[in-house]
Amino acid sequence: MELMDKIYEIDKVKDFVTGKVIKASTIVTAKWVRFKCNGCRNYNTNLQCPPFSPTPEETQKILDEYEYAILIRCMEGYDAVSEIPLILEKIAIGMEFYKAIGFSAGYCKVCEVCNLKNCINRDKTRPSMEACGIDVFSTAKNNEFEMVGEKDGKKIFYYFVLVLLR
């Protein structure tokens, strides 16, 4: 797909990620995923995290409206991981996938302290897959991605971001 070619041309991205176009039906949502967020220090402190992010049920309803997505695996420690969904959304929209929606990884790091009344940086952030109830492990496995790798003889964990396409 031409979209993947454009992704690999981006300097910030090309050396740190691998990705592929996937069927949206391979994306798994589960209540337990979001429930795990209850124990996170970012719970209820960030508009991109629960209880503010979409529920697994809301996320599934959105997923049901899409046929394809791009699943991107990022290297552990890759600082620009939160920017990737935004970059991909813009590229996809420019290619007439005007309903493109991105999901990040982990919690939002744009502001030091989140304005819980109104996000002042909505154009710079997206909720994480996990915060919306997406089972990243099952979704990665369904699409033949490994969650754990090795670099310089050390075990590394991959981060994943997602952009729905329509």
Secondary structure by P-SEA (a helix, b strand, c coil): caaaaaaaacccccccbbbbbbbcccbbbbaaaaaaaccccccccccccccccccaaaaaaaaaaccbbbbbbbccccccccaaaaaaaaaaaaaccccbbbbbccccccccccccccccccccccccccccccaaaaaaaaaccccccccccbbbbbbbbbbbcc
